[in-house]
Amino acid sequence: MFKMRGKTRKILLFLFFLIFIISAPLLVFYFQGYRFDFKNKKLIQTGGLFLKIKPKQTKIYLDEKLSKETDFLFGSALIENLLPKKYNVKVKKEGYFDWEKNLEIREKEVTEARNVVLFPNDINFSFLSKGIKDVWLSPDERKMIFKEKKEDIWELKIYDLEKNLKSHLLKESDISSKGADLFDLEFSRDGKKIYFDTVIEEQLKKKSFVLEIDKSPPFLKETEKTLPPLENIITSQQINEEVYYLNNFGYLYKSDSSFSKAEKITRVPFPLKQETEYQLYVFSDFIFLIEGGKSLHLLNQETKLFENFFEGINSLKISPDFEKIVYFSDYEIQIFFLKESPKQPKREKGENMFLLRLSEKIKDVFWITPNHLIFSTENNIKITEIDNRDMINTIQLAEFSSFIKNYGESTKDRENLKIFWNSINERLYVLAKEILWVSNKLTP
């Protein structure tokens, strides 16, 4: 019996040794991220998925199965040891719209989605003011100018968004007792002044004014829009101490703010058209020119010529991180990248990306984060991401009919609907039927 137990012990030791010899390499392969793909019957190395999500503590589902929840501190999650394939990824949190995308996991790589934002699905709009004909937001987004109209007499008021205080600025009779039309109002760069034009009704004469709104009481004076010396300017843009301008011969120049030193940029004049408006936009190494409010041209840095870039443009706007611009037509939204982005999805400097095509007319578009846009159409207000890998997550915030259903609706009512995004308080303002509404905070 004793000899039998010794023999058994040797057999067991041998078996344990054999198991160790076999399992040790497998354990090494396992901890190095290798798995056996039973479907394709081969050993493969796994990949991972990293997500950074707002708000925090959201649930992540892979192929409809709960996989992980983001951490409390950073709102991020790393899911490891995933077999290389395409996964349906869903991010969910109660009280928020879902986020969903099919993402490819590759061997020995981590697929990233660092800009996932869930927006609340209980957006509410509250009444702010009535009798509003138009609204202008200051450059620092801390003040708004209201144009109010009562009994066919307009008045300008300033609204302090931080103090929630509205005060008088100017009334129509300050311009003329005979009545005057107001148009082309804009803020100075520092937000301390507003410029506007008027036409006195009986005289049909155009006058320009500047109103210093930082003084008490506000100081109004008539002014003339003067052109820089030497050459007439069609359009210009100042970037710090440099001024870029297109003169009336069609040449693009760069000068200092005193216009004492001017450098010609274009070799051949741009063919200007009579009675056509031009707008110049300078972003880092890229210079755009909008002709007639519809044709977008981009300066070729090699040939020094403006080349046609896009037809039917309505506007273009730079992102909060100054790394890209959005431009849109009546039915399309596109993104142009001013800088290279090494983060996934990777982008090249100068890359142009088609984002959305819609069946209803686009009215306006705003950046609400460096990776999300809010836009209005004839009927709806929506938010969209700009990550175009697979499906683009787009959510509907509201329908315009909800703002005007209680006040009647006409074609003119719908045409006059406007939205304004304030990145300081992260709220959306909607002007509808001369009533200004404000949302609760949109971003988590």
PyMOL commands that set and color helices and strands:
alter all, ss='L'
color gray80, all
select helices_A, chain A and resi 2-31+172-175+401-404+411-415
alter helices_A, ss='H'
color red, helices_A
select strands_A, chain A and resi 34-37+42-45+47-54+59-62+65-69+76-82+85-92+99-105+110-117+125-130+132-137+143-150+153-160+165-171+180-187+193-200+205-212+219-223+233-239+242-247+252-256+262-264+278-283+286-291+295-300+305-311+315-318+324-328+332-337+352-357+362-369+372-377+380-385+394-399+418-422+427-432+435-439
alter strands_A, ss='S'
color yellow, strands_A
deselect
rebuild
show_as cartoon
